[in-house]
């Protein structure tokens, strides 16, 4: 709870530094003429900051998610741009650097037999409790089995915050104990490697880091007699996922694995780029916490294998690849489903681990995206022509493949904020917000040529909210508070049901499905909460934080940039496959594209005006059929 500042006299209805007060002030002083009349702010209840009831759900379905509630993206970006490096001969089919041998032959198989010493048994533990298939189904919606998901019924939301982000230590501790005492991965259950990694492995690691953080910025989140149980569970799960990386000729993992028996005999040899190439953050954290390079190595090998399959002409990647042949089955290149988090994790792996090669790959990918996917005028907020838009193209030719975009692409403005390309982020975000304004939700797929949805459902996705939150952190423009308020009111109006919030089956008639994905709690609600809670420790503690792709909090600190195998990643040297010392020339200093000045390109005088000029706002509204 916030208190009035000293010397301010009687406390105002909302603290003057709060997000809601900023929003109201901008409207009252006529600084937001285009939307001030539409503001419907809640009546203040004293000097308290607003709380979102959708974050207060309890019960087993949210336990793992609540256990690792935390922010993403927080730290800002590196700066600068680098000239395009000359094309070079690629070092082998897996793209592994000289001097980075990875596990010796059979090491992955050995890891399958290894286990950390089991933590001391608790007298109240229930060995057979918590069927992992039910748990993963609760966490993953309907992704693990055919047919419609039946979500676990949640008690009605109660008052009081939940999890570290909201400072509720008792609820966090309760959720952690529930997971420790009831979840087992020793089950005959087939899961998606990608989903199990980002949703379950990521939440376990994040919660472990929160518990063991010596600073405890969110309050006392420590667990009495905690014996690294969550880290043990994360290790156990990751070992059960390792068979996906065996017996593939490219090093790209199988998409599914059975937690008990390994890769199913009838497993598909095709996987999407994002699914195979977005494991490095979680696997890398695990490796560096354990001091075992196996997990980071297999994830990094998959990233490099995909990277070396990109087009020689455009530098683009496709969205579906055969893991045995390396042939592209899906040749569509875009920013949405199948590719989104691949780009995201190239940058975030660099932010977290400091490996320059990750940044080099991201910079090259970003250049190709700008050259082949971006359409419209060159500048976001000046000039003539259509508004900037990123389309789906053929990875080899760069030619347009279709005229739709999907809702997952709404993450990209947030990623652009992290690299400092704020102006372009403003323009792209305005396009997705215009679609939201038209339907009160984001259809899963929208045809920008027909100005109509192609796929009509909305599963409570967080991408637009995430970009809104990050843009507000970058600009402090109250417009984004208005966007957040609009999204929140739409969710309350169209998706709220008795025991939670439901997927919209149809964004036009607002019919619902009996399903609430875990990312609604771990991301959508969390970003909305943080958007309005400016006094949150995420923003005020002095610690730099980053969100994983599933919204789990990770502190960006030196401990994750240190590893026993650091020399294998270093620019100055290492060992070759035979253990001999080798020297690698130091690569030129790298800087993130477009951020040398963009972080300062939004002047202070624009802070309380529309982020886009009115003429361009109307142009985007016309583009989606609003006017």
Backbone torsions as a table, in degrees:
resi	resn	phi	psi	omega
1	UNK	NA	133.6	180.0
2	UNK	-84.1	151.5	176.3
3	UNK	-119.4	159.4	-179.5
4	UNK	-66.0	145.4	179.7
5	UNK	-71.3	147.6	179.6
6	UNK	-59.5	140.4	176.3
7	UNK	78.1	7.2	-177.1
8	UNK	-91.0	1.1	-178.0
9	UNK	77.6	-151.5	179.7
10	UNK	-64.3	136.7	-178.3
11	UNK	-64.1	135.3	178.3
12	UNK	-72.7	171.7	-179.7
13	UNK	-58.0	-47.1	170.6
14	UNK	-117.6	142.8	175.4
15	UNK	-55.1	137.3	-174.5
16	UNK	-62.8	-21.2	179.7
17	UNK	-91.6	-0.4	-177.4
18	UNK	-75.7	159.7	-179.0
19	UNK	-62.6	-40.4	-178.1
20	UNK	-66.8	-39.7	178.2
21	UNK	-63.6	-39.4	176.8
22	UNK	-61.1	-42.9	-179.5
23	UNK	-62.6	-46.3	-179.4
24	UNK	-65.4	-41.6	-178.5
25	UNK	-62.3	-41.2	178.8
26	UNK	-61.0	-36.5	179.7
27	UNK	-74.1	-44.0	-175.4
28	UNK	-65.4	-31.4	-177.8
29	UNK	-93.5	12.1	175.7
30	UNK	69.6	19.0	-178.0
31	UNK	-84.9	-9.6	-180.0
32	UNK	-125.0	61.5	-170.9
33	UNK	-62.0	-29.6	-173.1
34	UNK	-76.6	-20.2	-178.5
35	UNK	-137.9	5.0	-176.7
36	UNK	-62.6	-33.6	-178.5
37	UNK	-69.7	-18.9	-176.8
38	UNK	-90.1	-6.9	-175.1
39	UNK	-68.8	129.6	175.9
40	UNK	-127.3	82.6	-175.1
41	UNK	-82.1	146.6	179.4
42	UNK	-68.1	150.7	177.4
43	UNK	-67.7	132.1	-178.1
44	UNK	-69.4	152.1	179.0
45	UNK	-119.4	32.2	-174.4
46	UNK	105.9	-164.9	-172.0
47	UNK	-81.0	14.9	-178.9
48	UNK	-77.7	149.7	173.5
49	UNK	-81.0	152.9	-177.1
50	UNK	-67.6	146.6	174.8
51	UNK	-120.8	146.7	-179.8
52	UNK	-102.5	120.3	-176.1
53	UNK	-64.9	-22.8	-177.4
54	UNK	-69.4	-11.1	177.4
55	UNK	-90.0	1.2	-171.4
56	UNK	-100.1	9.2	179.9
57	UNK	-66.4	142.9	178.8
58	UNK	-120.1	177.8	173.3
59	UNK	111.8	170.1	-174.1
60	UNK	-59.6	-32.7	-175.7
61	UNK	-62.1	-28.7	-178.5
62	UNK	-104.6	6.3	-170.5
63	UNK	-63.0	-52.7	-177.8
64	UNK	-66.0	-40.1	179.7
65	UNK	-64.6	-47.8	-179.9
66	UNK	-63.9	-31.4	-177.8
67	UNK	-63.6	-22.8	-178.1
68	UNK	-125.1	28.9	180.0
69	UNK	-57.2	132.0	-179.8
70	UNK	-177.6	168.2	-170.6
71	UNK	-89.8	164.1	179.3
72	UNK	-130.0	146.1	168.6
73	UNK	91.3	-12.5	-160.2
74	UNK	-47.3	-32.6	-160.6
75	UNK	-79.4	-8.7	-174.7
76	UNK	90.3	-162.8	-167.8
77	UNK	-138.2	161.9	168.5
78	UNK	-76.0	174.7	-172.6
79	UNK	-127.1	159.6	169.3
80	UNK	101.6	-177.7	178.4
81	UNK	-142.9	158.2	-179.3
82	UNK	-127.3	144.3	176.0
83	UNK	-65.3	150.5	-178.7
84	UNK	-61.6	125.2	-179.8
85	UNK	-70.5	150.6	177.9
86	UNK	-64.9	144.6	178.1
87	UNK	-65.8	143.2	-176.5
88	UNK	-132.7	166.4	176.7
89	UNK	-68.6	128.5	-176.2
90	UNK	-79.1	136.1	-170.7
91	UNK	-82.2	72.5	173.7
92	UNK	90.6	167.9	-173.6
93	UNK	-65.2	-25.0	-179.5
94	UNK	-101.1	-5.4	177.0
95	UNK	67.5	27.4	-177.4
96	UNK	-82.0	140.4	178.3
97	UNK	-68.5	149.0	167.5
98	UNK	-61.7	138.6	-179.1
99	UNK	90.5	-2.1	176.5
100	UNK	-119.2	83.4	-171.9
101	UNK	-71.7	-24.4	-174.6
102	UNK	70.3	-171.5	-179.7
103	UNK	-62.5	142.2	174.6
104	UNK	-65.3	162.3	-178.8
105	UNK	-52.5	132.7	178.3
106	UNK	87.1	-1.4	-175.7
107	UNK	-67.8	-37.2	177.7
108	UNK	-62.0	-43.0	179.5
109	UNK	-64.6	-38.7	177.4
110	UNK	-61.5	-38.7	-178.6
111	UNK	-63.6	-28.0	179.2
112	UNK	-65.5	-26.0	-178.3
113	UNK	-91.5	-12.4	-175.7
114	UNK	-88.6	149.6	172.5
115	UNK	-141.7	143.3	169.7
116	UNK	-64.8	154.7	175.1
117	UNK	-54.7	130.5	-176.9
118	UNK	-64.3	138.7	176.3
119	UNK	-64.2	157.2	-178.9
120	UNK	-57.9	135.8	-179.1
121	UNK	-67.7	139.3	177.7
122	UNK	-90.7	141.3	-178.0
123	UNK	-63.5	-23.8	-177.4
124	UNK	-98.5	6.3	-178.3
125	UNK	-68.4	145.0	178.3
126	UNK	-114.4	97.6	-169.6
127	UNK	-55.9	-36.5	-174.5
128	UNK	-93.7	4.0	-173.7
129	UNK	-81.0	156.8	171.0
130	UNK	78.1	65.6	178.2
131	UNK	-54.7	120.1	-170.9
132	UNK	-65.3	-28.7	179.4
133	UNK	-67.2	-40.6	176.1
134	UNK	-63.5	-42.4	-179.6
135	UNK	-60.9	-47.6	-178.5
136	UNK	-68.6	-33.8	176.3
137	UNK	-65.5	-39.3	176.9
138	UNK	-63.1	-37.9	-178.9
139	UNK	-77.8	-30.1	-170.2
140	UNK	-107.3	4.8	-175.8
141	UNK	66.5	-132.5	-174.3
142	UNK	-97.8	15.6	-170.6
143	UNK	-76.2	-17.1	-174.4
144	UNK	-91.7	-15.0	-178.1
145	UNK	-152.3	153.6	179.5
146	UNK	-67.3	163.7	179.0
147	UNK	92.2	173.1	-176.2
148	UNK	-79.9	137.6	180.0
149	UNK	-73.6	145.7	173.9
150	UNK	-113.4	95.9	-174.9
151	UNK	-65.0	148.1	177.4
152	UNK	-64.9	131.0	-178.4
153	UNK	-66.5	132.1	179.2
154	UNK	-100.2	142.9	170.7
155	UNK	-60.8	158.1	179.3
156	UNK	-60.7	136.9	-179.8
157	UNK	-54.4	138.8	-179.5
158	UNK	-113.8	166.5	178.3
159	UNK	-68.3	154.0	176.7
160	UNK	106.5	138.5	-178.3
161	UNK	-73.2	161.9	-178.5
162	UNK	-129.3	135.6	170.5
163	UNK	85.4	170.0	-176.9
164	UNK	-57.4	-41.1	-177.2
165	UNK	-58.0	-33.6	-179.7
166	UNK	-100.1	8.2	172.4
167	UNK	73.2	20.0	-178.0
168	UNK	-98.3	93.2	-175.9
169	UNK	-69.8	-37.1	-176.9
170	UNK	-64.7	-39.9	179.6
171	UNK	-70.3	-39.2	176.9
172	UNK	-61.6	-47.3	-179.4
173	UNK	-63.1	-38.4	178.0
174	UNK	-63.8	-43.1	-179.3
175	UNK	-65.6	-41.4	179.3
176	UNK	-61.8	-45.8	179.9
177	UNK	-63.4	-37.3	177.9
178	UNK	-61.7	-43.0	178.7
179	UNK	-65.5	-46.3	-178.3
180	UNK	-60.4	-40.1	-172.9
181	UNK	-86.5	-14.5	-172.5
182	UNK	-124.2	-18.6	-173.6
183	UNK	-95.1	130.0	173.0
184	UNK	-133.6	138.7	178.4
185	UNK	-98.3	1.6	-179.8
186	UNK	-83.5	67.5	-175.4
187	UNK	-134.5	150.5	177.1
188	UNK	-80.9	76.4	-174.2
189	UNK	-137.6	131.7	179.2
190	UNK	-96.2	126.0	-176.0
191	UNK	-126.9	161.7	171.9
192	UNK	-79.8	129.4	-178.6
193	UNK	-59.6	-45.0	-178.3
194	UNK	-63.2	-49.6	-176.2
195	UNK	-68.2	-40.6	178.1
196	UNK	-64.1	-32.4	-179.8
197	UNK	-71.8	-53.7	-172.5
198	UNK	-75.9	-30.7	-176.6
199	UNK	-89.3	-48.0	-172.2
200	UNK	-94.9	-55.1	-179.9
201	UNK	-59.4	-44.1	-179.8
202	UNK	-62.1	-40.4	-179.0
203	UNK	-69.0	-38.2	178.4
204	UNK	-63.5	-44.2	-179.6
205	UNK	-67.0	-41.9	179.8
206	UNK	-63.0	-46.1	179.4
207	UNK	-63.0	-40.2	177.4
208	UNK	-60.0	-43.0	-179.9
209	UNK	-65.9	-37.3	178.2
210	UNK	-64.2	-44.4	-178.1
211	UNK	-64.9	-39.4	-173.3
212	UNK	-94.7	3.5	178.6
213	UNK	-69.1	119.9	-177.1
214	UNK	-66.7	-25.4	-178.0
215	UNK	-80.5	-27.8	-179.0
216	UNK	46.1	60.9	-175.8
217	UNK	-68.0	-20.6	-177.4
218	UNK	-95.0	11.5	-171.5
219	UNK	103.3	-176.7	-177.2
220	UNK	-78.8	95.2	179.5
221	UNK	-100.2	12.0	179.7
222	UNK	-70.2	155.0	179.9
223	UNK	-115.6	127.1	180.0
224	UNK	-61.7	134.2	179.3
225	UNK	61.0	23.9	178.0
226	UNK	-65.6	128.0	-174.7
227	UNK	-121.6	42.0	179.1
228	UNK	60.5	30.1	-177.4
229	UNK	-59.9	-40.5	-178.6
230	UNK	-66.6	-36.3	175.9
231	UNK	-66.4	-40.0	175.5
232	UNK	-60.6	-43.5	179.7
233	UNK	-64.9	-40.7	178.0
234	UNK	-62.3	-42.2	178.0
235	UNK	-63.6	-43.5	179.5
236	UNK	-60.5	-45.0	179.5
237	UNK	-64.4	-44.8	-177.9
238	UNK	-62.8	-39.2	177.4
239	UNK	-62.4	-37.7	178.7
240	UNK	-70.7	-19.4	176.7
241	UNK	-88.5	-17.6	-175.3
242	UNK	-59.6	-33.6	179.1
243	UNK	-56.7	-22.0	178.0
244	UNK	-62.2	-23.1	-176.8
245	UNK	-93.3	-5.0	-179.8
246	UNK	-90.4	154.7	173.0
247	UNK	58.8	32.9	169.2
248	UNK	-115.5	133.5	-173.7
249	UNK	-72.3	-18.8	-178.0
250	UNK	-101.5	-18.1	-172.3
251	UNK	90.9	-5.7	176.5
252	UNK	-80.4	131.1	-171.1
253	UNK	-75.7	157.3	168.8
254	UNK	-62.9	150.1	-178.1
255	UNK	-73.9	-25.7	-176.3
256	UNK	-132.6	151.9	178.9
257	UNK	-147.2	145.1	174.0
258	UNK	-86.7	130.0	-174.4
259	UNK	-64.1	-18.1	-177.9
260	UNK	-109.5	-36.7	-171.3
261	UNK	-112.0	-6.7	-179.6
262	UNK	95.4	-153.2	-177.2
263	UNK	-69.7	127.4	178.6
264	UNK	-60.9	146.1	-178.5
265	UNK	-58.7	-32.7	-177.9
266	UNK	-97.6	26.7	-174.8
267	UNK	-64.6	146.2	179.0
268	UNK	-74.8	138.2	177.9
269	UNK	-90.3	5.7	-179.8
270	UNK	-111.6	138.8	179.4
271	UNK	-144.0	160.6	179.3
272	UNK	-89.6	155.6	-175.9
273	UNK	-62.2	-43.8	-179.9
274	UNK	-65.3	-40.9	-178.5
275	UNK	-63.8	-38.6	-178.1
276	UNK	-87.3	-25.9	-172.3
277	UNK	-107.4	13.7	-179.2
278	UNK	-122.5	44.5	-178.9
279	UNK	-114.3	-6.2	-168.0
280	UNK	-69.8	-35.4	-178.2
281	UNK	-64.0	-53.8	-177.9
282	UNK	-67.4	-45.1	-179.7
283	UNK	-66.8	-36.0	178.7
284	UNK	-66.9	-42.4	177.0
285	UNK	-59.7	-46.1	-179.4
286	UNK	-60.3	-46.1	179.8
287	UNK	-59.1	-42.2	-175.3
288	UNK	-76.6	-26.4	174.0
289	UNK	-74.4	-34.2	-177.5
290	UNK	-90.4	-19.5	-172.5
291	UNK	73.8	26.5	-179.4
292	UNK	-123.4	114.0	-173.0
293	UNK	-74.7	-8.4	-172.4
294	UNK	-54.1	-49.5	-172.2
295	UNK	-68.5	-45.5	177.9
296	UNK	-64.5	-36.9	-177.8
297	UNK	-63.7	-47.2	-177.9
298	UNK	-66.1	-36.2	178.8
299	UNK	-69.4	-40.9	180.0
300	UNK	-69.8	-35.6	176.4
301	UNK	-61.8	-39.8	178.6
302	UNK	-65.1	-41.2	179.0
303	UNK	-61.6	-46.1	-177.3
304	UNK	-69.4	-33.4	176.8
305	UNK	-63.1	-45.4	177.4
306	UNK	-63.7	-44.0	-177.2
307	UNK	-59.7	-38.5	-178.2
308	UNK	-79.4	-3.9	174.1
309	UNK	-95.7	1.6	-178.7
310	UNK	-66.9	161.6	-178.0
311	UNK	-66.7	135.9	176.3
312	UNK	-70.4	-24.1	-176.4
313	UNK	-87.0	-44.8	-174.9
314	UNK	-105.8	-20.6	-174.5
315	UNK	78.0	7.1	-177.1
316	UNK	-90.9	158.6	174.5
317	UNK	-112.0	154.8	173.1
318	UNK	-85.7	-175.3	-175.6
319	UNK	-107.8	-12.5	177.4
320	UNK	-140.4	133.2	-175.9
321	UNK	-134.2	150.4	173.7
322	UNK	-86.4	122.5	-172.8
323	UNK	-74.0	-15.2	179.8
324	UNK	-94.0	-41.2	-176.4
325	UNK	-97.1	-22.6	-175.2
326	UNK	78.0	9.1	179.3
327	UNK	-83.4	141.8	179.4
328	UNK	-79.5	116.4	176.5
329	UNK	-84.0	-41.4	174.7
330	UNK	-107.4	116.2	-174.0
331	UNK	-97.4	7.4	179.5
332	UNK	-77.7	132.1	176.5
333	UNK	-117.7	124.5	-179.5
334	UNK	-156.6	-161.9	-178.6
335	UNK	-112.7	1.5	-174.4
336	UNK	-101.1	-142.3	-173.9
337	UNK	-53.5	133.7	178.3
338	UNK	95.9	-16.5	-177.3
339	UNK	-137.0	-20.8	-166.6
340	UNK	-53.5	-59.2	-173.3
341	UNK	-74.3	-14.0	173.7
342	UNK	-61.4	-48.2	178.0
343	UNK	-66.0	-41.9	-179.6
344	UNK	-57.4	-43.2	-175.5
345	UNK	-79.7	-19.7	171.0
346	UNK	-60.7	-45.7	-179.9
347	UNK	-72.8	-44.9	-175.2
348	UNK	-70.4	-29.3	174.0
349	UNK	-64.3	-38.5	176.9
350	UNK	-66.4	-45.0	179.5
351	UNK	-58.3	-40.7	-173.4
352	UNK	-81.5	-44.1	-171.8
353	UNK	-106.0	-16.9	176.8
354	UNK	75.7	18.2	178.9
355	UNK	-80.6	115.2	-174.8
356	UNK	-60.7	-29.7	-178.7
357	UNK	-64.0	-32.7	177.2
358	UNK	-64.2	-42.3	178.3
359	UNK	-67.1	-37.5	178.4
360	UNK	-62.0	-43.0	177.6
361	UNK	-64.7	-42.2	179.8
362	UNK	-63.2	-44.3	179.9
363	UNK	-59.9	-42.4	178.8
364	UNK	-65.2	-41.7	178.4
365	UNK	-63.6	-41.0	-178.9
366	UNK	-65.5	-37.4	176.4
367	UNK	-62.8	-43.6	179.4
368	UNK	-64.9	-38.4	177.8
369	UNK	-61.4	-45.4	-179.9
370	UNK	-66.5	-35.1	-176.3
371	UNK	-76.8	-33.3	-169.8
372	UNK	-119.3	-25.0	-176.9
373	UNK	-98.4	-27.6	-174.8
374	UNK	-79.5	130.8	175.2
375	UNK	-122.5	164.5	178.0
376	UNK	99.2	-175.0	-175.8
377	UNK	-65.1	159.8	-174.3
378	UNK	-69.5	-43.4	-178.2
379	UNK	-103.3	146.6	-178.0
380	UNK	-71.5	-45.9	-166.8
381	UNK	-113.5	21.8	176.4
382	UNK	-160.3	162.9	178.5
383	UNK	89.3	-176.5	-177.7
384	UNK	-115.7	162.2	178.8
385	UNK	116.3	-179.5	-178.9
386	UNK	-70.8	156.0	176.0
387	UNK	-63.2	148.0	177.4
388	UNK	-59.7	139.7	-179.7
389	UNK	-151.2	143.0	178.4
390	UNK	-104.9	123.7	-171.3
391	UNK	-112.6	174.9	178.0
392	UNK	-96.7	127.7	-175.8
393	UNK	-130.4	167.9	172.5
394	UNK	-74.4	129.7	-173.4
395	UNK	-64.6	-25.0	-176.8
396	UNK	-91.7	-34.5	-176.1
397	UNK	-107.2	-21.3	-175.8
398	UNK	78.2	8.6	-179.7
399	UNK	-81.9	145.9	-179.2
400	UNK	-59.2	132.6	-179.2
401	UNK	-102.7	-30.4	179.3
402	UNK	-160.3	179.6	-175.0
403	UNK	-120.0	31.8	176.7
404	UNK	-123.2	157.6	170.8
405	UNK	-125.8	157.4	178.2
406	UNK	-113.9	164.8	-171.8
407	UNK	-66.4	-23.6	179.0
408	UNK	-63.4	-25.5	-179.7
409	UNK	-65.9	-15.1	179.9
410	UNK	-66.7	-8.3	175.6
411	UNK	-72.0	-23.9	-167.0
412	UNK	-64.7	-37.4	175.0
413	UNK	-57.3	-37.5	177.5
414	UNK	-64.1	-39.1	177.9
415	UNK	-66.6	-37.3	177.6
416	UNK	-65.3	-33.6	175.3
417	UNK	-61.5	-41.2	-177.6
418	UNK	-64.8	-26.4	178.2
419	UNK	-98.9	2.2	175.3
420	UNK	89.9	4.3	179.4
421	UNK	-87.6	65.0	-169.2
422	UNK	-69.8	-40.3	-177.3
423	UNK	-60.6	-45.8	179.4
424	UNK	-65.9	-35.7	177.6
425	UNK	-62.3	-40.1	179.6
426	UNK	-58.7	-44.1	-175.8
427	UNK	-69.1	-45.8	-177.8
428	UNK	-67.5	-39.0	177.5
429	UNK	-61.0	-40.2	-179.3
430	UNK	-61.2	-33.7	179.0
431	UNK	-65.8	-46.4	-179.4
432	UNK	-70.3	-33.9	177.3
433	UNK	-67.3	-34.7	177.0
434	UNK	-62.4	-39.6	176.1
435	UNK	-63.5	-42.3	178.1
436	UNK	-59.7	-44.0	-178.8
437	UNK	-61.5	-33.3	-178.1
438	UNK	-72.4	-38.3	-172.4
439	UNK	-112.8	-9.7	-173.9
440	UNK	71.6	17.4	-179.6
441	UNK	-175.0	170.3	174.5
442	UNK	-104.8	114.2	174.1
443	UNK	-61.4	148.1	-176.3
444	UNK	-57.9	-34.4	177.2
445	UNK	-141.9	131.9	-176.4
446	UNK	-125.3	129.9	179.0
447	UNK	-91.8	108.1	-175.3
448	UNK	-74.3	-18.2	176.5
449	UNK	-80.9	-42.3	179.7
450	UNK	-84.5	-10.5	-176.7
451	UNK	55.2	47.0	-178.3
452	UNK	-155.5	153.5	177.8
453	UNK	-69.4	142.2	170.5
454	UNK	-93.4	-37.8	175.7
455	UNK	-124.4	126.0	-160.8
456	UNK	-97.6	-5.4	-174.7
457	UNK	-89.4	159.3	176.6
458	UNK	-134.9	107.2	-175.2
459	UNK	-89.8	35.0	176.4
460	UNK	66.5	35.8	-175.7
461	UNK	-65.4	152.4	-174.4
462	UNK	-99.0	-5.7	-165.9
463	UNK	-59.8	-42.9	179.6
464	UNK	-66.9	-39.9	178.7
465	UNK	-64.1	-42.1	179.2
466	UNK	-59.3	-47.4	179.5
467	UNK	-65.3	-35.7	176.9
468	UNK	-62.0	-46.1	179.5
469	UNK	-60.7	-47.4	-177.7
470	UNK	-68.0	-35.7	176.7
471	UNK	-67.0	-36.3	176.5
472	UNK	-67.0	-40.0	177.6
473	UNK	-63.0	-33.1	-177.8
474	UNK	-80.7	-34.3	-172.4
475	UNK	-112.0	-24.1	-172.7
476	UNK	55.5	26.9	178.0
477	UNK	-81.5	122.7	-178.2
478	UNK	-60.3	-14.6	176.3
479	UNK	-53.9	-38.6	-176.7
480	UNK	-74.9	-23.0	169.8
481	UNK	-67.5	-38.8	175.9
482	UNK	-63.0	-42.5	177.8
483	UNK	-60.0	-45.7	178.7
484	UNK	-60.8	-40.9	177.7
485	UNK	-63.6	-40.3	179.5
486	UNK	-63.9	-44.3	179.5
487	UNK	-64.2	-44.2	-179.8
488	UNK	-60.7	-44.2	180.0
489	UNK	-65.4	-36.0	177.0
490	UNK	-65.9	-42.6	178.5
491	UNK	-62.1	-42.8	179.4
492	UNK	-65.5	-37.6	-175.2
493	UNK	-77.0	-40.8	-169.3
494	UNK	-106.5	-21.7	-171.7
495	UNK	-117.4	-13.5	-176.2
496	UNK	-72.1	132.8	177.3
497	UNK	-132.1	-177.4	-171.4
498	UNK	-59.5	-41.2	-172.9
499	UNK	-115.6	23.3	178.6
500	UNK	155.4	-144.6	179.5
501	UNK	-130.8	135.1	-169.3
502	UNK	-108.2	147.2	170.5
503	UNK	-58.9	136.7	172.8
504	UNK	-82.4	121.0	177.1
505	UNK	-73.5	-30.4	-174.5
506	UNK	-146.4	115.4	-174.2
507	UNK	-72.6	-13.6	179.6
508	UNK	-90.2	-53.0	-179.9
509	UNK	-88.5	-4.4	174.2
510	UNK	64.0	24.4	173.4
511	UNK	-68.6	154.3	-170.0
512	UNK	-118.3	160.6	172.1
513	UNK	-113.9	153.9	-179.4
514	UNK	-83.3	70.8	-171.4
515	UNK	-162.5	132.8	172.7
516	UNK	-134.9	111.4	-177.6
517	UNK	-70.1	153.4	-178.8
518	UNK	-65.0	-27.4	-177.7
519	UNK	-69.6	-14.1	174.7
520	UNK	-64.4	-40.7	178.1
521	UNK	-79.1	-45.8	-173.1
522	UNK	-74.3	-19.7	-177.0
523	UNK	-129.3	-62.1	-171.3
524	UNK	-56.0	-54.0	-179.2
525	UNK	-67.0	-37.7	-177.0
526	UNK	-64.2	-45.1	180.0
527	UNK	-67.0	-37.1	175.4
528	UNK	-62.1	-44.3	180.0
529	UNK	-60.6	-48.4	-177.7
530	UNK	-68.0	-29.1	177.9
531	UNK	-56.7	-40.7	-175.8
532	UNK	-96.6	-10.8	-176.1
533	UNK	-103.2	81.3	-175.1
534	UNK	-73.2	-18.5	-179.7
535	UNK	-90.7	6.6	-178.5
536	UNK	-62.5	144.2	177.0
537	UNK	-55.4	-24.9	175.8
538	UNK	-56.9	-36.7	-177.2
539	UNK	-95.6	-20.8	-169.2
540	UNK	-117.4	-9.8	-171.1
541	UNK	-76.9	-15.8	-176.8
542	UNK	88.1	-7.2	176.5
543	UNK	-89.4	139.8	177.3
544	UNK	-87.2	131.2	-178.8
545	UNK	-122.9	156.0	174.5
546	UNK	-135.1	144.9	173.9
547	UNK	-92.6	140.0	167.2
548	UNK	-74.6	176.6	-178.6
549	UNK	-67.6	-14.9	177.1
550	UNK	-106.0	13.8	173.3
551	UNK	82.0	17.3	178.6
552	UNK	-88.7	140.7	-173.5
553	UNK	-81.7	136.8	175.3
554	UNK	-136.9	125.5	175.9
555	UNK	-76.9	136.4	-179.7
556	UNK	-92.4	102.7	-176.9
557	UNK	-141.8	172.4	-173.2
558	UNK	-66.8	-23.1	-176.1
559	UNK	-63.3	-34.1	179.1
560	UNK	-83.7	-6.6	176.0
561	UNK	-97.1	3.8	178.2
562	UNK	-113.8	137.5	177.9
563	UNK	-155.0	150.6	179.8
564	UNK	-62.2	-21.1	-178.4
565	UNK	-105.0	25.0	-175.6
566	UNK	-57.0	-34.2	-176.7
567	UNK	-63.2	-23.6	-179.5
568	UNK	-74.0	-20.2	178.0
569	UNK	-99.4	-12.4	-171.1
570	UNK	-68.7	158.2	-179.5
571	UNK	-81.5	-20.0	-168.9
572	UNK	-91.5	-20.6	-178.3
573	UNK	174.1	-176.0	-179.7
574	UNK	168.5	-149.2	179.1
575	UNK	-130.5	149.8	176.4
576	UNK	-86.8	-172.1	-175.9
577	UNK	-64.3	-23.0	-179.6
578	UNK	-95.9	6.1	177.8
579	UNK	86.7	3.8	179.2
580	UNK	-81.1	146.7	179.5
581	UNK	-69.6	140.5	177.4
582	UNK	-133.3	158.1	177.6
583	UNK	-119.1	130.7	176.5
584	UNK	-114.0	131.8	179.4
585	UNK	-63.2	144.8	-179.7
586	UNK	-71.3	130.3	-179.4
587	UNK	-74.9	157.0	178.4
588	UNK	-60.4	151.1	179.9
589	UNK	-58.1	131.3	-176.9
590	UNK	-104.7	142.9	174.6
591	UNK	-133.7	151.1	-177.9
592	UNK	-69.4	136.6	-177.0
593	UNK	-58.0	140.5	168.0
594	UNK	69.1	7.1	-175.0
595	UNK	-107.4	7.2	-178.8
596	UNK	-63.6	-31.9	179.1
597	UNK	-129.7	-16.5	-172.4
598	UNK	-62.9	-28.8	179.8
599	UNK	-62.5	-22.0	-179.9
600	UNK	-111.6	11.9	-174.7
601	UNK	-79.7	-15.4	177.5
602	UNK	-93.1	101.2	-174.4
603	UNK	-70.0	158.9	-177.2
604	UNK	-60.3	-34.9	-177.2
605	UNK	-66.2	-14.7	178.2
606	UNK	-91.0	-0.5	-172.1
607	UNK	-62.3	-35.2	-177.3
608	UNK	-109.2	17.4	173.0
609	UNK	-113.2	173.5	178.1
610	UNK	-61.1	138.1	-180.0
611	UNK	-64.4	-24.9	174.5
612	UNK	-114.7	144.8	175.1
613	UNK	-59.2	148.5	-175.1
614	UNK	-56.4	-37.6	-178.1
615	UNK	-63.6	-35.9	180.0
616	UNK	-78.7	-31.3	174.1
617	UNK	-62.2	-46.6	179.0
618	UNK	-63.5	-36.8	179.2
619	UNK	-61.5	-42.2	179.1
620	UNK	-68.8	-40.1	176.5
621	UNK	-59.6	-40.5	176.6
622	UNK	-65.5	-35.2	-177.0
623	UNK	-63.5	-30.3	-179.0
624	UNK	-105.4	8.0	175.4
625	UNK	82.3	18.6	177.1
626	UNK	-74.0	-34.7	178.7
627	UNK	-133.8	NA	NA
